[in-house]
Amino acid sequence: MTNAIRVITPYLHSGTWVFDDPEVELVRELFIEGVPAMIDDLVSNVPDAREGFRLTFSEIPLPGHQRELARQHEESGGYWYRSLEPELEGWLFPALFKYFD
């Protein structure tokens, strides 16, 4: 069984949010299509978030979680997700299959 809780450290690079994860061989993996707005909202009160912040995520809701994303539909090998509060939508890339089935 693999760990159900994952942690990445997104940071701003060349004007967009990216992250590195050497364990799954990702370097400057981009967040695109609505997800940067989701991240901007999430870190709006986090000092120096642009230099990097800890993002903990899981397939299951974690106690005290700040956001829950609902999967909507597949497109281009990734999936569109929706956040209800605030109401935002973004596309998460196929690289997530390195973390989830």
PDB file as gemmi writes it, atoms N, CA and C in Angstrom:
CRYST1    1.000    1.000    1.000  90.00  90.00  90.00 P 1                      
ATOM      1  N   MET A   1       0.841  -1.185   0.000  1.00  0.00           N  
ATOM      2  CA  MET A   1       0.000   0.000   0.000  1.00  0.00           C  
ATOM      3  C   MET A   1       0.884   1.246   0.000  1.00  0.00           C  
ATOM      4  N   THR A   2       0.557   2.216  -0.840  1.00  0.00           N  
ATOM      5  CA  THR A   2       1.316   3.451  -0.887  1.00  0.00           C  
ATOM      6  C   THR A   2       0.689   4.475   0.046  1.00  0.00           C  
ATOM      7  N   ASN A   3       1.454   5.482   0.356  1.00  0.00           N  
ATOM      8  CA  ASN A   3       0.980   6.537   1.238  1.00  0.00           C  
ATOM      9  C   ASN A   3      -0.162   7.287   0.562  1.00  0.00           C  
ATOM     10  N   ALA A   4      -1.293   7.449   1.256  1.00  0.00           N  
ATOM     11  CA  ALA A   4      -2.463   8.125   0.700  1.00  0.00           C  
ATOM     12  C   ALA A   4      -2.327   9.643   0.755  1.00  0.00           C  
ATOM     13  N   ILE A   5      -1.386  10.143   1.532  1.00  0.00           N  
ATOM     14  CA  ILE A   5      -1.196  11.580   1.671  1.00  0.00           C  
ATOM     15  C   ILE A   5       0.099  11.971   0.958  1.00  0.00           C  
ATOM     16  N   ARG A   6      -0.004  12.973   0.101  1.00  0.00           N  
ATOM     17  CA  ARG A   6       1.152  13.444  -0.662  1.00  0.00           C  
ATOM     18  C   ARG A   6       1.433  14.898  -0.327  1.00  0.00           C  
ATOM     19  N   VAL A   7       2.680  15.305  -0.490  1.00  0.00           N  
ATOM     20  CA  VAL A   7       3.071  16.690  -0.244  1.00  0.00           C  
ATOM     21  C   VAL A   7       3.961  17.136  -1.403  1.00  0.00           C  
ATOM     22  N   ILE A   8       3.622  18.297  -1.975  1.00  0.00           N  
ATOM     23  CA  ILE A   8       4.471  18.944  -2.969  1.00  0.00           C  
ATOM     24  C   ILE A   8       4.679  20.384  -2.522  1.00  0.00           C  
ATOM     25  N   THR A   9       5.629  21.058  -3.146  1.00  0.00           N  
ATOM     26  CA  THR A   9       5.926  22.444  -2.799  1.00  0.00           C  
ATOM     27  C   THR A   9       5.843  23.319  -4.051  1.00  0.00           C  
ATOM     28  N   PRO A  10       4.634  23.770  -4.405  1.00  0.00           N  
ATOM     29  CA  PRO A  10       4.510  24.666  -5.554  1.00  0.00           C  
ATOM     30  C   PRO A  10       5.208  26.000  -5.295  1.00  0.00           C  
ATOM     31  N   TYR A  11       5.712  26.602  -6.374  1.00  0.00           N  
ATOM     32  CA  TYR A  11       6.348  27.914  -6.312  1.00  0.00           C  
ATOM     33  C   TYR A  11       6.118  28.604  -7.651  1.00  0.00           C  
ATOM     34  N   LEU A  12       6.275  29.899  -7.659  1.00  0.00           N  
ATOM     35  CA  LEU A  12       6.081  30.673  -8.878  1.00  0.00           C  
ATOM     36  C   LEU A  12       7.380  30.719  -9.674  1.00  0.00           C  
ATOM     37  N   HIS A  13       7.303  30.347 -10.947  1.00  0.00           N  
ATOM     38  CA  HIS A  13       8.461  30.363 -11.841  1.00  0.00           C  
ATOM     39  C   HIS A  13       8.014  30.949 -13.173  1.00  0.00           C  
ATOM     40  N   SER A  14       8.669  32.014 -13.608  1.00  0.00           N  
ATOM     41  CA  SER A  14       8.334  32.675 -14.875  1.00  0.00           C  
ATOM     42  C   SER A  14       6.847  33.008 -14.969  1.00  0.00           C  
ATOM     43  N   GLY A  15       6.272  33.416 -13.851  1.00  0.00           N  
ATOM     44  CA  GLY A  15       4.895  33.885 -13.845  1.00  0.00           C  
ATOM     45  C   GLY A  15       3.820  32.834 -13.712  1.00  0.00           C  
ATOM     46  N   THR A  16       4.183  31.572 -13.518  1.00  0.00           N  
ATOM     47  CA  THR A  16       3.160  30.539 -13.317  1.00  0.00           C  
ATOM     48  C   THR A  16       3.588  29.584 -12.210  1.00  0.00           C  
ATOM     49  N   TRP A  17       2.616  28.917 -11.637  1.00  0.00           N  
ATOM     50  CA  TRP A  17       2.885  27.964 -10.562  1.00  0.00           C  
ATOM     51  C   TRP A  17       3.428  26.664 -11.138  1.00  0.00           C  
ATOM     52  N   VAL A  18       4.477  26.151 -10.518  1.00  0.00           N  
ATOM     53  CA  VAL A  18       5.107  24.886 -10.891  1.00  0.00           C  
ATOM     54  C   VAL A  18       5.474  24.142  -9.610  1.00  0.00           C  
ATOM     55  N   PHE A  19       5.883  22.884  -9.770  1.00  0.00           N  
ATOM     56  CA  PHE A  19       6.435  22.144  -8.628  1.00  0.00           C  
ATOM     57  C   PHE A  19       7.436  21.127  -9.134  1.00  0.00           C  
ATOM     58  N   ASP A  20       8.316  20.715  -8.229  1.00  0.00           N  
ATOM     59  CA  ASP A  20       9.301  19.669  -8.498  1.00  0.00           C  
ATOM     60  C   ASP A  20       8.997  18.498  -7.577  1.00  0.00           C  
ATOM     61  N   ASP A  21       9.200  17.297  -8.082  1.00  0.00           N  
ATOM     62  CA  ASP A  21       9.095  16.110  -7.233  1.00  0.00           C  
ATOM     63  C   ASP A  21      10.059  15.056  -7.766  1.00  0.00           C  
ATOM     64  N   PRO A  22      11.279  15.042  -7.220  1.00  0.00           N  
ATOM     65  CA  PRO A  22      12.285  14.098  -7.709  1.00  0.00           C  
ATOM     66  C   PRO A  22      11.867  12.637  -7.569  1.00  0.00           C  
ATOM     67  N   GLU A  23      11.004  12.321  -6.595  1.00  0.00           N  
ATOM     68  CA  GLU A  23      10.569  10.925  -6.403  1.00  0.00           C  
ATOM     69  C   GLU A  23       9.825  10.380  -7.611  1.00  0.00           C  
ATOM     70  N   VAL A  24       9.128  11.242  -8.343  1.00  0.00           N  
ATOM     71  CA  VAL A  24       8.384  10.801  -9.522  1.00  0.00           C  
ATOM     72  C   VAL A  24       8.926  11.464 -10.799  1.00  0.00           C  
ATOM     73  N   GLU A  25      10.142  12.003 -10.712  1.00  0.00           N  
ATOM     74  CA  GLU A  25      10.871  12.574 -11.836  1.00  0.00           C  
ATOM     75  C   GLU A  25      10.133  13.722 -12.525  1.00  0.00           C  
ATOM     76  N   LEU A  26       9.604  14.648 -11.724  1.00  0.00           N  
ATOM     77  CA  LEU A  26       8.968  15.846 -12.259  1.00  0.00           C  
ATOM     78  C   LEU A  26       9.786  17.069 -11.867  1.00  0.00           C  
ATOM     79  N   VAL A  27      10.063  17.926 -12.842  1.00  0.00           N  
ATOM     80  CA  VAL A  27      10.807  19.161 -12.617  1.00  0.00           C  
ATOM     81  C   VAL A  27      10.041  20.293 -13.286  1.00  0.00           C  
ATOM     82  N   ARG A  28       9.741  21.328 -12.501  1.00  0.00           N  
ATOM     83  CA  ARG A  28       8.988  22.492 -12.989  1.00  0.00           C  
ATOM     84  C   ARG A  28       7.717  22.078 -13.726  1.00  0.00           C  
ATOM     85  N   GLU A  29       7.000  21.131 -13.152  1.00  0.00           N  
ATOM     86  CA  GLU A  29       5.718  20.689 -13.703  1.00  0.00           C  
ATOM     87  C   GLU A  29       4.721  21.832 -13.562  1.00  0.00           C  
ATOM     88  N   LEU A  30       4.118  22.217 -14.671  1.00  0.00           N  
ATOM     89  CA  LEU A  30       3.249  23.388 -14.713  1.00  0.00           C  
ATOM     90  C   LEU A  30       1.834  23.099 -14.227  1.00  0.00           C  
ATOM     91  N   PHE A  31       1.260  24.068 -13.549  1.00  0.00           N  
ATOM     92  CA  PHE A  31      -0.175  24.101 -13.287  1.00  0.00           C  
ATOM     93  C   PHE A  31      -0.764  25.064 -14.318  1.00  0.00           C  
ATOM     94  N   ILE A  32      -1.788  24.633 -15.067  1.00  0.00           N  
ATOM     95  CA  ILE A  32      -2.373  25.460 -16.114  1.00  0.00           C  
ATOM     96  C   ILE A  32      -3.900  25.376 -16.066  1.00  0.00           C  
ATOM     97  N   GLU A  33      -4.546  26.074 -16.980  1.00  0.00           N  
ATOM     98  CA  GLU A  33      -5.989  25.983 -17.210  1.00  0.00           C  
ATOM     99  C   GLU A  33      -6.837  26.093 -15.948  1.00  0.00           C  
ATOM    100  N   GLY A  34      -6.783  27.218 -15.305  1.00  0.00           N  
ATOM    101  CA  GLY A  34      -7.630  27.474 -14.147  1.00  0.00           C  
ATOM    102  C   GLY A  34      -7.008  27.128 -12.811  1.00  0.00           C  
ATOM    103  N   VAL A  35      -6.051  26.211 -12.788  1.00  0.00           N  
ATOM    104  CA  VAL A  35      -5.444  25.808 -11.515  1.00  0.00           C  
ATOM    105  C   VAL A  35      -4.610  26.932 -10.901  1.00  0.00           C  
ATOM    106  N   PRO A  36      -3.893  27.756 -11.687  1.00  0.00           N  
ATOM    107  CA  PRO A  36      -3.190  28.874 -11.055  1.00  0.00           C  
ATOM    108  C   PRO A  36      -4.132  29.799 -10.266  1.00  0.00           C  
ATOM    109  N   ALA A  37      -5.341  30.043 -10.777  1.00  0.00           N  
ATOM    110  CA  ALA A  37      -6.302  30.869 -10.033  1.00  0.00           C  
ATOM    111  C   ALA A  37      -6.716  30.182  -8.740  1.00  0.00           C  
ATOM    112  N   MET A  38      -6.861  28.850  -8.786  1.00  0.00           N  
ATOM    113  CA  MET A  38      -7.187  28.097  -7.567  1.00  0.00           C  
ATOM    114  C   MET A  38      -6.068  28.247  -6.539  1.00  0.00           C  
ATOM    115  N   ILE A  39      -4.822  28.137  -6.996  1.00  0.00           N  
ATOM    116  CA  ILE A  39      -3.676  28.255  -6.091  1.00  0.00           C  
ATOM    117  C   ILE A  39      -3.585  29.685  -5.557  1.00  0.00           C  
ATOM    118  N   ASP A  40      -3.753  30.672  -6.429  1.00  0.00           N  
ATOM    119  CA  ASP A  40      -3.721  32.065  -5.974  1.00  0.00           C  
ATOM    120  C   ASP A  40      -4.726  32.295  -4.851  1.00  0.00           C  
ATOM    121  N   ASP A  41      -5.934  31.764  -5.003  1.00  0.00           N  
ATOM    122  CA  ASP A  41      -6.952  31.918  -3.975  1.00  0.00           C  
ATOM    123  C   ASP A  41      -6.545  31.194  -2.689  1.00  0.00           C  
ATOM    124  N   LEU A  42      -6.029  29.999  -2.835  1.00  0.00           N  
ATOM    125  CA  LEU A  42      -5.648  29.188  -1.680  1.00  0.00           C  
ATOM    126  C   LEU A  42      -4.569  29.862  -0.838  1.00  0.00           C  
ATOM    127  N   VAL A  43      -3.627  30.536  -1.482  1.00  0.00           N  
ATOM    128  CA  VAL A  43      -2.480  31.110  -0.766  1.00  0.00           C  
ATOM    129  C   VAL A  43      -2.583  32.620  -0.583  1.00  0.00           C  
ATOM    130  N   SER A  44      -3.756  33.188  -0.800  1.00  0.00           N  
ATOM    131  CA  SER A  44      -3.902  34.644  -0.752  1.00  0.00           C  
ATOM    132  C   SER A  44      -3.456  35.251   0.578  1.00  0.00           C  
ATOM    133  N   ASN A  45      -3.504  34.487   1.654  1.00  0.00           N  
ATOM    134  CA  ASN A  45      -3.085  34.987   2.965  1.00  0.00           C  
ATOM    135  C   ASN A  45      -1.802  34.334   3.475  1.00  0.00           C  
ATOM    136  N   VAL A  46      -1.072  33.665   2.585  1.00  0.00           N  
ATOM    137  CA  VAL A  46       0.163  32.977   2.984  1.00  0.00           C  
ATOM    138  C   VAL A  46       1.356  33.855   2.608  1.00  0.00           C  
ATOM    139  N   PRO A  47       2.071  34.368   3.596  1.00  0.00           N  
ATOM    140  CA  PRO A  47       3.239  35.207   3.290  1.00  0.00           C  
ATOM    141  C   PRO A  47       4.289  34.437   2.477  1.00  0.00           C  
ATOM    142  N   ASP A  48       4.840  35.080   1.492  1.00  0.00           N  
ATOM    143  CA  ASP A  48       5.927  34.527   0.680  1.00  0.00           C  
ATOM    144  C   ASP A  48       5.580  33.215  -0.027  1.00  0.00           C  
ATOM    145  N   ALA A  49       4.300  32.954  -0.277  1.00  0.00           N  
ATOM    146  CA  ALA A  49       3.890  31.705  -0.935  1.00  0.00           C  
ATOM    147  C   ALA A  49       4.527  31.551  -2.308  1.00  0.00           C  
ATOM    148  N   ARG A  50       4.800  32.664  -2.973  1.00  0.00           N  
ATOM    149  CA  ARG A  50       5.381  32.601  -4.318  1.00  0.00           C  
ATOM    150  C   ARG A  50       6.756  31.945  -4.319  1.00  0.00           C  
ATOM    151  N   GLU A  51       7.444  31.965  -3.186  1.00  0.00           N  
ATOM    152  CA  GLU A  51       8.751  31.300  -3.082  1.00  0.00           C  
ATOM    153  C   GLU A  51       8.594  29.807  -2.820  1.00  0.00           C  
ATOM    154  N   GLY A  52       7.391  29.384  -2.495  1.00  0.00           N  
ATOM    155  CA  GLY A  52       7.116  27.972  -2.244  1.00  0.00           C  
ATOM    156  C   GLY A  52       6.279  27.796  -0.994  1.00  0.00           C  
ATOM    157  N   PHE A  53       5.335  26.897  -1.065  1.00  0.00           N  
ATOM    158  CA  PHE A  53       4.497  26.564   0.094  1.00  0.00           C  
ATOM    159  C   PHE A  53       4.195  25.070   0.052  1.00  0.00           C  
ATOM    160  N   ARG A  54       3.886  24.507   1.195  1.00  0.00           N  
ATOM    161  CA  ARG A  54       3.592  23.079   1.295  1.00  0.00           C  
ATOM    162  C   ARG A  54       2.127  22.835   0.948  1.00  0.00           C  
ATOM    163  N   LEU A  55       1.883  21.993  -0.062  1.00  0.00           N  
ATOM    164  CA  LEU A  55       0.539  21.613  -0.477  1.00  0.00           C  
ATOM    165  C   LEU A  55       0.364  20.131  -0.193  1.00  0.00           C  
ATOM    166  N   THR A  56      -0.495  19.822   0.742  1.00  0.00           N  
ATOM    167  CA  THR A  56      -0.784  18.438   1.116  1.00  0.00           C  
ATOM    168  C   THR A  56      -2.074  18.031   0.422  1.00  0.00           C  
ATOM    169  N   PHE A  57      -2.070  16.867  -0.227  1.00  0.00           N  
ATOM    170  CA  PHE A  57      -3.269  16.422  -0.933  1.00  0.00           C  
ATOM    171  C   PHE A  57      -3.439  14.917  -0.815  1.00  0.00           C  
ATOM    172  N   SER A  58      -4.681  14.482  -1.066  1.00  0.00           N  
ATOM    173  CA  SER A  58      -5.033  13.080  -0.913  1.00  0.00           C  
ATOM    174  C   SER A  58      -6.299  12.789  -1.713  1.00  0.00           C  
ATOM    175  N   GLU A  59      -6.513  11.513  -2.009  1.00  0.00           N  
ATOM    176  CA  GLU A  59      -7.761  11.102  -2.658  1.00  0.00           C  
ATOM    177  C   GLU A  59      -8.944  11.218  -1.701  1.00  0.00           C  
ATOM    178  N   ILE A  60      -8.669  11.134  -0.412  1.00  0.00           N  
ATOM    179  CA  ILE A  60      -9.732  11.196   0.595  1.00  0.00           C  
ATOM    180  C   ILE A  60      -9.648  12.530   1.336  1.00  0.00           C  
ATOM    181  N   PRO A  61     -10.782  13.076   1.778  1.00  0.00           N  
ATOM    182  CA  PRO A  61     -10.733  14.332   2.540  1.00  0.00           C  
ATOM    183  C   PRO A  61      -9.900  14.163   3.809  1.00  0.00           C  
ATOM    184  N   LEU A  62      -9.030  15.111   4.058  1.00  0.00           N  
ATOM    185  CA  LEU A  62      -8.197  15.096   5.254  1.00  0.00           C  
ATOM    186  C   LEU A  62      -8.846  15.952   6.335  1.00  0.00           C  
ATOM    187  N   PRO A  63      -8.678  15.603   7.601  1.00  0.00           N  
ATOM    188  CA  PRO A  63      -9.222  16.451   8.666  1.00  0.00           C  
ATOM    189  C   PRO A  63      -8.676  17.875   8.548  1.00  0.00           C  
ATOM    190  N   GLY A  64      -9.558  18.849   8.613  1.00  0.00           N  
ATOM    191  CA  GLY A  64      -9.150  20.245   8.550  1.00  0.00           C  
ATOM    192  C   GLY A  64      -8.782  20.729   7.159  1.00  0.00           C  
ATOM    193  N   HIS A  65      -9.166  19.979   6.125  1.00  0.00           N  
ATOM    194  CA  HIS A  65      -8.788  20.388   4.766  1.00  0.00           C  
ATOM    195  C   HIS A  65      -9.381  21.752   4.409  1.00  0.00           C  
ATOM    196  N   GLN A  66      -8.672  22.464   3.539  1.00  0.00           N  
ATOM    197  CA  GLN A  66      -9.099  23.802   3.125  1.00  0.00           C  
ATOM    198  C   GLN A  66      -9.923  23.783   1.855  1.00  0.00           C  
ATOM    199  N   ARG A  67      -9.689  22.823   0.984  1.00  0.00           N  
ATOM    200  CA  ARG A  67     -10.410  22.741  -0.283  1.00  0.00           C  
ATOM    201  C   ARG A  67     -10.694  21.286  -0.609  1.00  0.00           C  
ATOM    202  N   GLU A  68     -11.813  21.074  -1.264  1.00  0.00           N  
ATOM    203  CA  GLU A  68     -12.132  19.761  -1.814  1.00  0.00           C  
ATOM    204  C   GLU A  68     -12.457  19.973  -3.285  1.00  0.00           C  
ATOM    205  N   LEU A  69     -11.812  19.185  -4.129  1.00  0.00           N  
ATOM    206  CA  LEU A  69     -12.040  19.278  -5.565  1.00  0.00           C  
ATOM    207  C   LEU A  69     -12.828  18.058  -6.022  1.00  0.00           C  
ATOM    208  N   ALA A  70     -13.836  18.285  -6.844  1.00  0.00           N  
ATOM    209  CA  ALA A  70     -14.648  17.197  -7.393  1.00  0.00           C  
ATOM    210  C   ALA A  70     -14.270  17.006  -8.859  1.00  0.00           C  
ATOM    211  N   ARG A  71     -13.959  15.766  -9.212  1.00  0.00           N  
ATOM    212  CA  ARG A  71     -13.603  15.472 -10.603  1.00  0.00           C  
ATOM    213  C   ARG A  71     -14.835  15.593 -11.488  1.00  0.00           C  
ATOM    214  N   GLN A  72     -14.678  16.294 -12.608  1.00  0.00           N  
ATOM    215  CA  GLN A  72     -15.786  16.551 -13.516  1.00  0.00           C  
ATOM    216  C   GLN A  72     -15.750  15.635 -14.747  1.00  0.00           C  
ATOM    217  N   HIS A  73     -14.732  15.788 -15.592  1.00  0.00           N  
ATOM    218  CA  HIS A  73     -14.648  14.977 -16.807  1.00  0.00           C  
ATOM    219  C   HIS A  73     -13.213  14.978 -17.337  1.00  0.00           C  
ATOM    220  N   GLU A  74     -12.936  13.971 -18.159  1.00  0.00           N  
ATOM    221  CA  GLU A  74     -11.601  13.823 -18.745  1.00  0.00           C  
ATOM    222  C   GLU A  74     -11.469  14.704 -19.982  1.00  0.00           C  
ATOM    223  N   GLU A  75     -10.251  15.208 -20.176  1.00  0.00           N  
ATOM    224  CA  GLU A  75      -9.925  15.905 -21.414  1.00  0.00           C  
ATOM    225  C   GLU A  75      -8.414  15.884 -21.608  1.00  0.00           C  
ATOM    226  N   SER A  76      -7.971  15.507 -22.778  1.00  0.00           N  
ATOM    227  CA  SER A  76      -6.550  15.530 -23.150  1.00  0.00           C  
ATOM    228  C   SER A  76      -5.664  14.781 -22.169  1.00  0.00           C  
ATOM    229  N   GLY A  77      -6.164  13.668 -21.646  1.00  0.00           N  
ATOM    230  CA  GLY A  77      -5.379  12.831 -20.747  1.00  0.00           C  
ATOM    231  C   GLY A  77      -5.396  13.253 -19.294  1.00  0.00           C  
ATOM    232  N   GLY A  78      -5.955  14.422 -18.991  1.00  0.00           N  
ATOM    233  CA  GLY A  78      -6.092  14.892 -17.615  1.00  0.00           C  
ATOM    234  C   GLY A  78      -7.571  15.001 -17.261  1.00  0.00           C  
ATOM    235  N   TYR A  79      -7.861  15.632 -16.145  1.00  0.00           N  
ATOM    236  CA  TYR A  79      -9.253  15.776 -15.705  1.00  0.00           C  
ATOM    237  C   TYR A  79      -9.534  17.200 -15.260  1.00  0.00           C  
ATOM    238  N   TRP A  80     -10.746  17.650 -15.551  1.00  0.00           N  
ATOM    239  CA  TRP A  80     -11.246  18.916 -15.032  1.00  0.00           C  
ATOM    240  C   TRP A  80     -11.790  18.671 -13.635  1.00  0.00           C  
ATOM    241  N   TYR A  81     -11.470  19.586 -12.727  1.00  0.00           N  
ATOM    242  CA  TYR A  81     -11.926  19.522 -11.336  1.00  0.00           C  
ATOM    243  C   TYR A  81     -12.619  20.822 -10.985  1.00  0.00           C  
ATOM    244  N   ARG A  82     -13.561  20.722 -10.075  1.00  0.00           N  
ATOM    245  CA  ARG A  82     -14.312  21.897  -9.635  1.00  0.00           C  
ATOM    246  C   ARG A  82     -14.211  22.034  -8.122  1.00  0.00           C  
ATOM    247  N   SER A  83     -13.978  23.262  -7.714  1.00  0.00           N  
ATOM    248  CA  SER A  83     -14.014  23.640  -6.306  1.00  0.00           C  
ATOM    249  C   SER A  83     -15.336  24.381  -6.099  1.00  0.00           C  
ATOM    250  N   LEU A  84     -16.077  24.039  -5.059  1.00  0.00           N  
ATOM    251  CA  LEU A  84     -17.360  24.695  -4.821  1.00  0.00           C  
ATOM    252  C   LEU A  84     -17.223  25.986  -4.042  1.00  0.00           C  
ATOM    253  N   GLU A  85     -16.234  26.059  -3.156  1.00  0.00           N  
ATOM    254  CA  GLU A  85     -16.067  27.263  -2.334  1.00  0.00           C  
ATOM    255  C   GLU A  85     -14.597  27.619  -2.266  1.00  0.00           C  
ATOM    256  N   PRO A  86     -14.121  28.543  -3.049  1.00  0.00           N  
ATOM    257  CA  PRO A  86     -14.864  29.353  -4.008  1.00  0.00           C  
ATOM    258  C   PRO A  86     -15.162  28.535  -5.269  1.00  0.00           C  
ATOM    259  N   GLU A  87     -16.113  28.985  -6.046  1.00  0.00           N  
ATOM    260  CA  GLU A  87     -16.491  28.264  -7.252  1.00  0.00           C  
ATOM    261  C   GLU A  87     -15.463  28.522  -8.341  1.00  0.00           C  
ATOM    262  N   LEU A  88     -14.583  27.544  -8.537  1.00  0.00           N  
ATOM    263  CA  LEU A  88     -13.510  27.626  -9.537  1.00  0.00           C  
ATOM    264  C   LEU A  88     -13.396  26.278 -10.228  1.00  0.00           C  
ATOM    265  N   GLU A  89     -12.864  26.288 -11.433  1.00  0.00           N  
ATOM    266  CA  GLU A  89     -12.658  25.056 -12.174  1.00  0.00           C  
ATOM    267  C   GLU A  89     -11.273  25.082 -12.789  1.00  0.00           C  
ATOM    268  N   GLY A  90     -10.611  23.924 -12.804  1.00  0.00           N  
ATOM    269  CA  GLY A  90      -9.285  23.841 -13.379  1.00  0.00           C  
ATOM    270  C   GLY A  90      -8.983  22.444 -13.882  1.00  0.00           C  
ATOM    271  N   TRP A  91      -8.030  22.382 -14.803  1.00  0.00           N  
ATOM    272  CA  TRP A  91      -7.630  21.113 -15.404  1.00  0.00           C  
ATOM    273  C   TRP A  91      -6.344  20.636 -14.749  1.00  0.00           C  
ATOM    274  N   LEU A  92      -6.377  19.406 -14.248  1.00  0.00           N  
ATOM    275  CA  LEU A  92      -5.174  18.812 -13.658  1.00  0.00           C  
ATOM    276  C   LEU A  92      -4.620  17.781 -14.631  1.00  0.00           C  
ATOM    277  N   PHE A  93      -3.360  17.843 -14.832  1.00  0.00           N  
ATOM    278  CA  PHE A  93      -2.600  17.193 -15.875  1.00  0.00           C  
ATOM    279  C   PHE A  93      -2.384  15.703 -15.649  1.00  0.00           C  
ATOM    280  N   PRO A  94      -2.021  14.991 -16.733  1.00  0.00           N  
ATOM    281  CA  PRO A  94      -1.766  13.553 -16.627  1.00  0.00           C  
ATOM    282  C   PRO A  94      -0.643  13.182 -15.661  1.00  0.00           C  
ATOM    283  N   ALA A  95       0.242  14.122 -15.300  1.00  0.00           N  
ATOM    284  CA  ALA A  95       1.299  13.809 -14.343  1.00  0.00           C  
ATOM    285  C   ALA A  95       0.733  13.351 -13.001  1.00  0.00           C  
ATOM    286  N   LEU A  96      -0.526  13.689 -12.716  1.00  0.00           N  
ATOM    287  CA  LEU A  96      -1.135  13.234 -11.464  1.00  0.00           C  
ATOM    288  C   LEU A  96      -1.245  11.719 -11.387  1.00  0.00           C  
ATOM    289  N   PHE A  97      -1.209  11.043 -12.526  1.00  0.00           N  
ATOM    290  CA  PHE A  97      -1.252   9.575 -12.498  1.00  0.00           C  
ATOM    291  C   PHE A  97      -0.008   9.001 -11.842  1.00  0.00           C  
ATOM    292  N   LYS A  98       1.011   9.838 -11.642  1.00  0.00           N  
ATOM    293  CA  LYS A  98       2.176   9.397 -10.878  1.00  0.00           C  
ATOM    294  C   LYS A  98       1.826   9.292  -9.388  1.00  0.00           C  
ATOM    295  N   TYR A  99       0.707   9.914  -8.986  1.00  0.00           N  
ATOM    296  CA  TYR A  99       0.265   9.884  -7.597  1.00  0.00           C  
ATOM    297  C   TYR A  99      -1.002   9.061  -7.386  1.00  0.00           C  
ATOM    298  N   PHE A 100      -1.864   9.019  -8.385  1.00  0.00           N  
ATOM    299  CA  PHE A 100      -3.168   8.342  -8.269  1.00  0.00           C  
ATOM    300  C   PHE A 100      -3.391   7.419  -9.451  1.00  0.00           C  
ATOM    301  N   ASP A 101      -4.165   6.363  -9.219  1.00  0.00           N  
ATOM    302  CA  ASP A 101      -4.562   5.458 -10.314  1.00  0.00           C  
ATOM    303  C   ASP A 101      -5.568   6.133 -11.224  1.00  0.00           C  
TER     304      ASP A 101                                                      
END                                                                             
